[in-house]
């Protein structure tokens, strides 16, 4: 599972966030995300267990005077596995 830290390039600061699959059953998946330095908040998001599914959830522990932050979760397609080796020397 990969979690985008909010950086658009190597020079930009981002919020470190980690994620893991908390539960997977009956065509649904729960994703647990934690981080958002320096507040140390976490959120669990539930959505359909299929590519293209998406959900938005409030990160209530990170609420500030400026408002309540939200996180978007998107299930992308599985990465393609490389084809069998094509090196004729092997």
Sine and cosine of phi, psi and omega as CSV:
sin_phi,cos_phi,sin_psi,cos_psi,sin_omega,cos_omega
0.00,0.00,0.75,-0.66,0.07,-1.00
-0.93,-0.37,0.57,-0.82,-0.01,-1.00
-0.81,-0.59,0.83,-0.55,0.01,-1.00
-0.96,0.26,0.75,-0.67,-0.05,-1.00
-1.00,-0.01,0.08,1.00,0.06,-1.00
1.00,-0.06,-0.08,1.00,0.01,-1.00
-0.99,0.13,0.65,-0.76,0.06,-1.00
-0.99,-0.12,-0.30,0.95,0.07,-1.00
-0.45,-0.89,0.02,-1.00,-0.06,-1.00
-0.95,0.30,-0.27,0.96,-0.05,-1.00
-1.00,-0.05,-0.33,0.95,-0.08,-1.00
-0.99,0.12,0.63,-0.77,0.05,-1.00
-0.97,0.25,0.59,-0.80,0.03,-1.00
-0.70,-0.71,0.21,-0.98,0.04,-1.00
-1.00,-0.10,0.90,-0.44,0.01,-1.00
-0.92,0.40,0.82,-0.58,0.00,-1.00
-0.72,-0.70,0.68,-0.73,0.08,-1.00
-0.89,-0.45,0.35,-0.94,-0.02,-1.00
-0.56,-0.83,0.40,-0.92,0.08,-1.00
-0.44,-0.90,0.39,-0.92,0.07,-1.00
-0.99,0.16,0.89,-0.46,-0.04,-1.00
-0.99,0.10,-0.56,0.83,-0.03,-1.00
-0.31,-0.95,0.55,-0.84,0.04,-1.00
-0.59,-0.80,0.91,-0.41,-0.03,-1.00
-0.32,-0.95,0.56,-0.83,0.13,-0.99
0.78,0.63,0.69,0.73,0.07,-1.00
0.97,0.23,0.19,0.98,0.03,-1.00
-0.83,-0.56,0.37,-0.93,0.02,-1.00
-0.66,-0.75,0.63,-0.77,0.12,-0.99
-0.92,-0.38,0.80,-0.60,-0.01,-1.00
-0.93,-0.37,0.80,-0.60,0.03,-1.00
-0.98,-0.21,0.82,-0.57,0.03,-1.00
-0.87,-0.50,0.67,-0.74,0.04,-1.00
-0.59,-0.81,0.46,-0.89,0.01,-1.00
0.62,-0.78,-0.87,-0.49,-0.04,-1.00
0.82,0.57,0.88,0.48,0.02,-1.00
-0.82,0.57,0.64,-0.77,0.08,1.00
-1.00,-0.10,0.10,0.99,-0.10,-1.00
-0.98,0.20,-0.45,0.89,0.02,-1.00
0.92,0.38,0.74,0.68,-0.03,-1.00
-1.00,-0.03,0.23,-0.97,0.10,-0.99
-0.55,-0.83,0.31,-0.95,-0.01,-1.00
-0.43,-0.90,0.55,-0.84,0.11,-0.99
-0.91,-0.41,0.77,-0.64,-0.05,-1.00
-0.88,-0.47,0.73,-0.69,0.01,-1.00
-0.92,-0.39,0.73,-0.69,0.02,-1.00
-0.41,-0.91,0.14,-0.99,0.03,-1.00
-0.90,0.44,0.62,-0.79,-0.04,-1.00
-1.00,0.02,0.94,0.34,0.05,-1.00
-0.40,-0.92,0.49,-0.87,0.00,-1.00
-0.83,0.55,0.68,-0.73,-0.01,-1.00
0.99,-0.10,-0.23,0.97,0.04,-1.00
-0.93,0.37,0.56,-0.83,0.01,-1.00
-0.50,-0.86,0.43,-0.90,0.02,-1.00
-0.45,-0.89,0.42,-0.91,0.06,-1.00
-0.84,-0.55,0.71,-0.71,-0.02,-1.00
-0.69,-0.73,0.55,-0.83,0.06,-1.00
-0.98,0.20,0.67,-0.75,0.09,-1.00
-0.99,-0.16,0.99,0.17,-0.17,-0.99
-0.88,0.48,-0.53,0.85,-0.01,-1.00
-0.93,0.36,-0.28,0.96,-0.05,-1.00
-0.98,-0.22,0.24,0.97,-0.01,-1.00
-0.88,0.47,0.68,-0.73,0.02,-1.00
-0.78,-0.63,-0.05,-1.00,0.07,-1.00
-0.89,0.47,-0.46,0.89,-0.02,-1.00
-0.98,0.19,-0.24,0.97,0.04,-1.00
0.71,-0.71,-0.15,-0.99,-0.05,-1.00
-0.98,-0.19,0.85,-0.53,0.03,-1.00
-0.98,0.19,0.45,-0.89,0.03,-1.00
-0.82,-0.58,0.40,-0.92,0.06,-1.00
-0.81,-0.59,0.63,-0.78,0.06,-1.00
-0.95,-0.32,0.69,-0.73,0.02,-1.00
-0.87,-0.50,0.75,-0.66,0.01,-1.00
-0.76,-0.65,0.77,-0.64,0.09,-1.00
-1.00,-0.05,0.92,-0.40,0.01,-1.00
-1.00,0.00,0.11,-0.99,0.04,-1.00
-0.92,0.38,0.44,-0.90,0.05,-1.00
-0.90,0.44,0.56,-0.83,0.02,-1.00
-0.90,0.43,0.58,-0.81,0.03,-1.00
-0.95,0.31,0.66,-0.75,0.07,-1.00
-1.00,0.09,0.64,-0.77,0.02,-1.00
-0.89,0.46,0.57,-0.82,0.03,-1.00
-0.91,0.41,0.24,-0.97,0.04,-1.00
-0.82,0.57,0.52,-0.85,-0.04,-1.00
-0.77,0.64,0.63,-0.78,0.00,-1.00
-0.92,-0.38,0.11,0.99,0.00,-1.00
-0.98,0.22,0.92,-0.39,-0.06,-1.00
-0.92,0.38,-0.27,0.96,-0.01,-1.00
-0.97,0.23,-0.24,0.97,-0.05,-1.00
-0.97,-0.25,0.00,0.00,0.00,0.00
